[in-house]
Amino acid sequence: MTAPVSTAPIRSEARLLVPALLFIALVVAAVASLGTPLITSVATTFHVSLDSAQWTLTIALLSGAVATPVLGRLGAGPHRRATILATLAIVVVGSALTVLPLPFAWLLVGRAAQGVGLGLTALMMGVARDHLPEERSAATIALISVVSIIGAGVGYPLAALLAELGGLRAAYGLGLLVTAIAFVTAWRSMPAAPEGRSAHLNVAGALVLAGGLFLVLFLAGERSLWSRHLAVAVPLAVAAVLLLCVWTVSELRTGTPLIDVRAVRHPAVAGANIAMFVGGIGMYLLLTLITRYAQTPHSAGYGFGLTTFVAGLVLIPFSVLGFVAGKLTPRVRRRVDGPLLLAGSAAIVGGGFVLFATARSNLAELLAAMSVLGFGVGSFSAAMPGVILAVTPKSETSSAMSFNYVVRSVGYSLGSAIGGLVLAAGTATGHLFPDDDAYTTAALVGVAAMAITTMVSLALARRRSPGTDPITAPGRSSRTGN
């Protein structure tokens, strides 16, 4: 009689895999966010302008947005483990470049390499969906989505503290340490992709998409270009639209698309991505407003004049409540449909905007608004993958979520840009800081964004109905062989 196969090693492997996936997703998000609290230190250390130092953040976001769809397609194939390890190796090398005493240009190269790691979040979701039981994978994917958001709240105060205590290199040294640990973790824990997978990278399509995304994010980040060089900004915007249109047409015609555009057109996927785009604008707008308001000196007539490190501590409620929401959402998801969760989460973030607009006279009120934002963002981020993956084959998990993260990156960039434009418009001539009323105006813009997100999510909930899914329906063969 053949002895039954023990499931203990499989369960043990799953227990080790989940924390590894969460840790890697947290590390790449935290390292990419290191640019935010260190901009002033970079400017003084390298003797460059603040606008130039700002590129230590911008270039990481740009490289991450460009790398995400490429890694998503590579991660859908048989070489997912090699893709993960190679990407983390690039991040480690980039982290080393930020620590070494090299010129400013090399720092930017290092930051760009660190930003590539942002594309790993979707691959971590693909691994979870392939190698964990269904219920466990759903909860893990939700947490991966959440930690990719709250990573900034973890990295910001730590980097600021290290910069104050040991200087810029010490702060970037933290990034080198954790990325090296992440690489070792991935080496020991990442399983190979299931057999039968194949993924062909459309190089020409990837280059066209990279060019379009680069222009979109560049134009969103360079607000001065619109105010001072409109004749340059408009042609670049037209070029970006044309590149993205060309990419879309080429994706529809090729047999090996970088992103399955037809799948993206599915009502559930399209609605979720629209909600992610508009909601991302609002979420990042409020995060920007609160952190900027907290650091505004009392001489402006408002604000709290917090140091970079203390301002980073304001993000702790955001991270903690976001993580709590991420843990609760999978349980609520058993009773409430995904789009309804998106709608409720967007409404919570809208409530954070209302709180900020009406009550910010003391730090406790600011922390309350940040807490509400964190809970709303956490639940929204945890619910989003379930809505998309419910109509996505397992083999396309990384690719589908990569597209969603590109949409999120563009939304976040536009949220930051819109906040800057509204506050700039509310700054009187000759003044360094905007009027207090400008923050209220920006908050009302955020309320509108979250109201739109709520309505889109509710419309998506009404459209959903049981039946055969066109993405996975019989007769439509998957190019991945599953």
C-alpha positions in Angstrom: 0.0 0.0 0.0 1.4 3.4 -1.0 1.8 5.8 1.8 -0.1 9.1 1.3 2.0 12.1 0.2 2.5 14.5 3.1 1.3 18.0 2.6 3.5 19.3 5.4 6.4 20.5 3.1 3.9 22.3 0.9 2.3 24.1 3.8 5.7 25.0 5.2 6.8 26.3 1.8 3.6 28.4 1.7 4.3 29.8 5.1 7.8 30.9 4.0 6.6 32.2 0.7 4.0 34.6 2.0 6.3 36.7 4.2 9.0 36.7 1.4 6.5 38.1 -1.1 5.3 40.8 1.3 8.9 41.7 2.3 10.1 42.1 -1.3 7.0 44.2 -2.3 7.6 46.4 0.8 11.3 46.8 0.1 11.0 47.9 -3.5 8.3 50.4 -2.6 10.2 51.8 0.3 13.5 52.1 -1.6 11.7 53.9 -4.5 10.3 56.4 -2.0 13.7 57.3 -0.6 13.9 60.3 -2.9 11.1 62.2 -1.3 12.6 63.0 2.2 16.2 63.4 0.8 15.7 66.1 -1.9 17.0 68.9 0.2 20.0 66.8 1.4 20.8 65.9 -2.2 20.7 69.6 -3.2 23.1 70.6 -0.5 25.4 67.6 -0.8 25.8 67.7 -4.6 25.4 71.5 -4.9 22.5 71.3 -7.3 19.2 73.1 -7.4 16.1 71.7 -5.7 14.5 71.2 -9.2 17.5 69.0 -10.1 17.4 67.2 -6.8 13.7 66.5 -7.4 14.8 64.2 -10.2 16.1 61.7 -7.7 12.4 60.9 -7.0 11.0 61.6 -10.5 13.5 59.3 -12.3 12.7 56.4 -10.0 9.0 56.7 -10.7 9.6 57.0 -14.5 11.8 54.0 -14.6 9.3 52.0 -12.5 6.4 52.9 -14.8 8.4 52.0 -17.9 9.7 48.7 -16.5 6.4 47.5 -15.0 4.7 46.3 -18.2 7.9 44.8 -19.5 8.5 42.8 -16.3 4.8 41.9 -16.2 5.1 40.2 -19.6 8.4 38.5 -18.8 7.0 37.4 -15.5 4.1 35.7 -17.2 6.5 33.3 -18.9 8.7 30.4 -17.8 11.6 32.6 -16.7 9.7 34.4 -13.9 12.2 33.4 -11.2 15.1 34.6 -13.3 13.3 37.9 -14.1 12.7 38.5 -10.4 16.3 37.8 -9.4 17.8 39.8 -12.3 15.5 42.8 -11.4 16.6 42.7 -7.8 20.2 42.5 -8.8 19.7 45.7 -10.9 18.1 47.3 -7.8 21.1 46.2 -5.6 23.6 47.7 -8.1 21.6 50.9 -8.3 21.5 51.1 -4.5 25.3 50.7 -4.4 25.6 53.6 -6.9 23.6 55.8 -4.6 26.0 55.1 -1.7 29.4 55.4 -3.5 31.0 58.9 -3.6 30.2 59.4 -7.3 29.0 62.5 -9.2 25.3 63.5 -9.2 24.7 61.9 -12.6 25.6 58.5 -11.2 23.2 59.1 -8.3 20.4 59.6 -10.9 21.5 56.3 -12.6 21.3 54.5 -9.3 17.9 55.9 -8.5 16.6 54.9 -12.0 17.9 51.4 -11.3 16.1 51.3 -7.9 12.9 52.4 -9.6 12.9 49.4 -11.8 12.1 47.3 -8.8 8.6 48.8 -8.7 7.7 46.5 -11.5 8.1 43.5 -9.1 4.9 44.1 -7.2 2.8 42.5 -10.0 5.2 39.6 -10.3 4.8 38.9 -6.6 1.0 38.7 -7.1 1.6 36.2 -10.0 3.7 34.0 -7.7 1.0 34.1 -5.0 -1.8 33.2 -7.4 0.2 30.3 -8.9 1.6 28.7 -5.7 -0.8 29.4 -2.9 -4.3 28.0 -2.2 -7.0 30.2 -3.7 -8.2 31.7 -0.4 -4.7 32.3 0.9 -3.6 33.7 -2.4 -6.4 36.2 -2.5 -5.5 37.5 1.0 -1.8 37.6 0.1 -2.4 39.5 -3.1 -4.5 42.1 -1.2 -1.7 42.6 1.3 0.9 42.8 -1.5 -1.1 45.6 -3.0 -1.3 47.4 0.3 2.3 47.1 1.3 3.3 48.5 -2.1 1.4 51.7 -1.0 2.4 51.9 2.6 6.1 51.3 1.8 6.5 55.1 1.4 5.2 55.5 4.9 7.8 53.1 6.2 10.8 54.4 4.2 10.1 58.1 4.6 10.7 58.6 8.4 13.6 56.1 8.4 15.4 57.8 5.6 14.8 61.2 7.1 16.1 60.1 10.5 19.3 58.5 9.0 19.9 61.6 6.9 19.8 63.8 10.0 22.0 61.4 12.0 24.5 60.2 9.5 24.1 62.2 6.3 22.8 61.4 2.8 25.0 58.3 2.3 23.7 56.7 5.5 20.1 57.1 4.3 20.9 55.5 0.9 22.9 52.9 2.7 19.6 51.7 4.3 18.3 51.1 0.8 21.4 49.0 -0.1 21.1 46.9 3.0 17.4 46.0 2.6 17.6 45.4 -1.2 20.5 43.0 -0.6 18.4 41.2 1.9 15.5 41.1 -0.5 17.7 39.6 -3.2 18.8 36.8 -0.9 15.2 36.3 0.2 14.1 35.9 -3.4 17.0 33.6 -4.2 16.0 31.2 -1.4 12.2 31.4 -1.7 11.0 32.2 -5.3 9.7 29.1 -7.0 9.8 28.5 -10.7 6.8 29.3 -12.9 4.4 26.5 -13.7 5.2 24.4 -16.7 3.6 25.2 -20.1 4.0 28.9 -19.8 5.4 31.0 -22.6 5.9 34.8 -23.0 7.2 36.6 -26.0 8.3 40.2 -25.5 7.2 42.6 -28.2 10.4 44.8 -28.1 9.1 47.4 -30.5 5.8 47.7 -28.6 7.7 48.0 -25.3 9.9 50.8 -26.7 6.9 52.8 -28.0 5.0 52.4 -24.7 8.1 53.4 -22.8 8.4 56.6 -24.8 4.7 57.4 -24.3 4.8 56.8 -20.6 8.0 58.7 -20.2 6.5 61.8 -21.8 3.3 61.5 -19.8 5.0 61.3 -16.5 7.7 63.8 -17.4 5.0 66.4 -18.4 3.1 65.6 -15.1 6.2 66.1 -13.0 7.5 69.3 -14.8 4.9 71.8 -13.8 7.1 74.7 -14.7 7.2 73.5 -18.3 3.5 74.3 -18.6 3.7 77.7 -17.0 6.9 78.9 -18.7 7.4 76.9 -21.9 3.9 76.1 -23.2 5.1 76.0 -26.8 7.3 73.0 -25.8 4.8 71.3 -23.4 2.0 71.1 -25.9 3.9 69.3 -28.7 5.3 66.9 -26.2 1.8 66.2 -25.0 0.7 65.6 -28.5 3.7 63.3 -29.1 2.8 61.3 -26.0 -0.8 60.8 -27.1 0.3 59.7 -30.6 2.9 57.2 -29.2 0.2 55.7 -26.9 -2.2 55.5 -29.8 0.4 53.8 -32.0 1.2 51.4 -29.2 -2.5 50.5 -28.8 -3.0 49.8 -32.5 0.2 47.7 -32.6 -0.9 45.7 -29.5 -4.2 44.9 -31.1 -2.5 43.6 -34.3 0.3 41.6 -32.8 0.0 38.0 -31.7 2.4 38.6 -28.8 1.2 41.8 -27.1 3.0 43.4 -24.2 -0.4 43.9 -22.6 -3.6 42.2 -23.7 -5.5 45.3 -24.7 -8.6 43.2 -25.5 -8.7 41.9 -22.0 -8.2 45.4 -20.7 -11.4 46.4 -22.5 -13.5 44.0 -20.5 -16.0 46.1 -18.4 -14.6 44.9 -15.1 -11.0 45.5 -16.0 -11.6 48.8 -17.7 -13.8 50.1 -14.9 -11.3 49.1 -12.3 -8.5 50.8 -14.2 -10.6 54.0 -14.6 -11.3 53.9 -10.9 -7.6 53.4 -10.2 -6.6 56.3 -12.4 -9.0 58.9 -11.0 -8.8 57.5 -7.5 -5.0 57.6 -7.7 -5.1 61.3 -8.5 -7.2 62.0 -5.4 -5.2 59.7 -3.0 -1.8 61.1 -3.9 -3.2 64.6 -3.9 -4.3 64.4 -0.3 -1.0 62.7 0.8 0.9 65.6 -0.9 -1.3 68.3 0.7 -1.0 66.9 4.2 2.7 66.4 4.2 3.3 69.8 2.6 1.0 71.6 5.0 2.7 69.9 8.0 6.1 71.3 6.9 4.9 74.8 6.2 6.4 77.2 8.8 4.3 79.2 11.1 5.4 82.4 9.4 3.1 81.6 6.5 0.1 82.1 8.9 -0.7 78.4 9.0 1.2 75.1 9.1 3.2 73.5 11.8 6.8 73.9 10.6 7.7 70.2 11.2 11.2 69.0 10.3 11.5 66.4 7.5 11.8 63.6 10.1 8.8 64.6 12.2 6.8 65.2 9.0 7.7 61.6 8.1 6.2 60.4 11.4 2.9 61.9 10.3 2.9 59.1 7.7 2.9 56.4 10.4 -1.0 56.5 10.9 -1.3 56.3 7.1 0.8 53.1 7.1 -0.7 51.5 10.2 -4.3 52.1 9.2 -3.6 51.1 5.6 -2.2 47.8 6.8 -5.2 47.2 9.1 -7.5 47.9 6.2 -5.6 45.5 4.0 -6.0 42.7 6.6 -9.7 43.4 7.0 -10.7 43.8 3.4 -10.3 40.1 2.3 -12.7 39.1 5.2 -15.2 41.8 4.1 -14.8 40.7 0.5 -16.6 37.5 1.4 -19.7 39.4 2.1 -19.4 42.5 -0.1 -18.7 42.6 -3.8 -15.3 44.0 -5.0 -16.6 47.1 -6.8 -18.8 48.0 -3.8 -15.6 47.8 -1.7 -13.9 50.1 -4.2 -16.8 52.6 -3.9 -16.8 52.5 -0.2 -13.1 53.0 0.0 -13.2 55.9 -2.4 -15.9 57.5 -0.2 -13.7 57.1 2.9 -10.8 58.9 1.1 -13.3 61.6 0.1 -14.2 61.9 3.8 -10.5 62.4 4.5 -10.5 65.3 2.0 -13.6 66.8 3.7 -11.9 66.5 7.1 -8.7 68.2 5.8 -10.7 71.0 4.2 -12.7 71.8 7.3 -10.4 71.0 10.2 -6.6 71.4 10.1 -6.0 74.0 12.9 -4.0 71.5 15.0 -1.8 68.5 14.4 -4.3 66.1 15.8 -6.8 67.0 13.1 -4.0 66.5 10.5 -3.2 63.1 11.9 -6.9 62.2 11.8 -7.1 63.1 8.1 -4.0 61.1 7.4 -5.5 58.1 9.3 -8.7 58.3 7.3 -6.7 58.5 4.1 -4.6 55.5 5.1 -7.6 53.3 5.9 -9.3 54.3 2.6 -6.2 53.8 0.5 -5.5 50.4 2.2 -9.0 49.1 1.6 -9.1 50.4 -2.0 -5.7 48.9 -2.8 -6.6 45.5 -1.2 -9.9 45.3 -3.1 -8.5 46.4 -6.5 -6.7 43.1 -7.4 -9.7 41.0 -6.7 -11.9 43.0 -9.1 -9.3 42.6 -11.9 -8.2 39.0 -11.3 -11.7 37.7 -11.0 -11.8 37.9 -14.8 -8.2 37.3 -15.5 -6.5 33.9 -16.2 -3.8 32.8 -13.8 -1.2 33.0 -16.5 -2.0 36.7 -17.1 -1.9 37.8 -13.5 1.4 39.6 -13.7 0.6 41.3 -17.0 -2.9 42.5 -15.9 -1.7 43.9 -12.6 1.3 45.5 -14.3 -1.1 47.5 -16.4 -3.0 48.5 -13.3 0.1 49.7 -11.6 1.1 51.8 -14.7 -2.3 53.4 -14.5 -1.8 54.0 -10.8 1.6 55.6 -11.4 0.2 58.0 -14.0 -2.7 58.8 -11.6 -0.3 59.5 -8.7 1.9 61.7 -10.9 -1.1 63.7 -12.0 -2.3 64.0 -8.5 1.0 65.5 -7.4 1.0 67.8 -10.4 -2.5 69.0 -9.9 -1.8 69.7 -6.2 1.3 71.7 -7.2 -0.6 73.7 -9.8 -3.5 74.6 -7.5 -1.2 75.7 -4.7 1.0 77.6 -7.2 -2.2 79.4 -8.4 -3.0 80.3 -4.8 0.5 81.8 -4.1 0.5 85.6 -4.3 3.2 87.4 -6.3 6.3 87.8 -4.2 5.2 85.2 -1.6 7.0 81.9 -1.0 4.0 79.9 0.4 0.4 79.7 -1.0 -2.6 81.1 0.9 -4.3 78.8 3.3 -7.4 78.9 1.1 -5.5 77.3 -1.7 -5.3 74.1 0.3 -9.1 74.2 0.7 -9.5 74.6 -3.1 -7.1 71.7 -3.7 -9.1 69.6 -1.2 -12.3 70.3 -3.1 -10.6 69.1 -6.3 -9.8 65.9 -4.4 -13.4 65.5 -3.2 -14.5 65.7 -6.9 -12.0 63.1 -7.9 -13.1 60.7 -5.2 -16.8 61.3 -6.0 -16.1 60.3 -9.7 -14.2 57.2 -8.4 -17.1 56.3 -6.3 -19.6 56.6 -9.1 -17.4 54.6 -11.5 -17.1 51.8 -8.9 -20.9 51.8 -8.3 -21.5 51.7 -12.1 -19.1 48.8 -12.3 -21.0 47.0 -9.5 -24.3 47.4 -11.4 -22.8 46.1 -14.6 -21.5 42.9 -13.1 -23.6 39.9 -13.6 -23.1 36.1 -13.4 -22.3 34.2 -16.5 -19.5 33.2 -18.8 -16.5 35.6 -18.8 -15.4 36.6 -22.3 -11.8 36.5 -21.2 -11.8 32.9 -20.1 -14.7 31.6 -22.1 -14.2 28.3 -24.0 -13.0 28.8 -27.5 -10.6 31.6 -26.7 -7.2 30.0 -26.4 -4.6 31.6 -24.2 -1.3 32.4 -25.8 0.4 31.2 -22.6 -0.6 27.7 -23.1 -2.8 27.4 -20.1 
